[in-house]
Amino acid sequence: MKNIRKSRTRIAAVTTAAVLAGAAALAGTAQAAVTTDTAALRQAVTVGGVMEHLEAFQAIADANFDTRQAGTPGHDASVDYIEDLLDDAGYTTTRQPFSYERVDFTGSSMARTAPAPETYTLGVDYFPMDFSGGGSVIARPVTAVDINLGGDRASTSGCEADDFATFPAGNIALLQRGTCAFAVKADNAIAAGASAVIVFNQGNVVPGDDRLSLFGGTLDPPVRTVPVVSASFDQGAEWATTMGLELSITLQITIEQVTTENLLADTPTGRTDRTVVVGGHLDSVGEGPGINDNGSGTAAILETALQMAELEITPENRVRFAFWSGEEDGLLGSDFYVSQLTKREIKGTAVNLNFDMVGSPNAVNFVYDGDGDALGVSGPNGSGLVEDVFTDFFTSQGSASEPTDFDGRSDYFAFINAGIPAGGLFTGAEGIKSAEQAEIFGGTAGEAYDPCYHQFCDNIDNLDADTLDIMSDAIAHATLTFAETTSAVNGTAKGNGTGKIVWQFKGNHALR
């Protein structure tokens, strides 16, 4: 791994009064914020300090079967490590336990039995959905339900119970992605007596979303009673047009009861009616140590908290540093946290800042598009102000940034659904860097932002030091900016509900 050192000259101070005041005015907030000088904190939050925590996470994974997955000793040790440091720094720490079911697939098979036998390959031709049921369905006829293979391929397949009015009980339901959540489609099919459910991709073009290839999807709890799998558009179209098609599907699963916990750490001072929640998920996937995803975000948050205490900063607003669990299994920790808030506590949450993957080796400086002016989907009122604080920071450092939309892929999901303004940073996962992005941000076009995303190789060497450096500065800057502002971040008047945001993902898997 390359030597880690501070590699850029810092501007002495980044002032944010104009940004906060201007954005607040657009949002209808009357008061302007005072200038916040974040230079001292940014100087204190070094990439070397962040790396010390990442090396600790790697050592924890090394000692615990190479993972820090929720519900495992590696995650428990990660919580202990952070809690000990924050307790010693004077924070009020709280563990928030919760439990859920996790489905592990121990084996699967899928084959065409008629008209011409063919064996299909897991991860190429089909993929089990999260919270699919297990079992074996042998040589059953396949019935396509309200699909649309032509034109714009707009589809409401399976979204209404009436779609299954003539469905033969015991058959396998073949459904097309589109309009409603996968869970709605699957549950309607199961209620109609389907022995298994296949949802194939929609086959149209949706900006920022692959509607052609094989995909991973989630149904949300509870675990279903029959197998539910996904397929590509081409595969689904082939099945839909094959006369006399019969398939066999077998999924062998184990259901694990996971008990885990979020860790919360509050500043001992600050207005509790304007709490700033600064969060990232601490758990990794089971396949690896999760050093970029999301050791990078949690390590930068932790170092920011420690240096705030070291500098004896007493914030105007309470800061709650949150280390979520269960993110990789469906954003479960942050969802549980928000579900436990009273209406008063929701109104008393000024903003959520979310940091999930901030050290990708082939990075782009992504900022969530809070006001929707770039990508068309806005967060709750006040989210545009959060976006401006980040983009203003990058501009002040002579660095570029690029908007990314709120699609539900990280722990801001529950906050936005509750109407709480949110924003944050992301440096890229499995997406492919474009030539234009490579010209602006460096790195390699045509390769993933993080080639080790959700793999064993997401280890201490799977980081870019310069990216981690500027992202850590941006995290410190935004945290202190919102901790010290005397203006309300306009939002939390009511939950967003279905609002303007059409969720595409929950965590790492598609919802619809």
Order of alpha helices (4+ residues) and beta strands (2+ residues): alpha-alpha-alpha-alpha-beta-beta-beta-beta-beta-alpha-beta-beta-alpha-beta-beta-alpha-beta-alpha-alpha-beta-beta-alpha-beta-alpha-beta-alpha-alpha-beta-beta
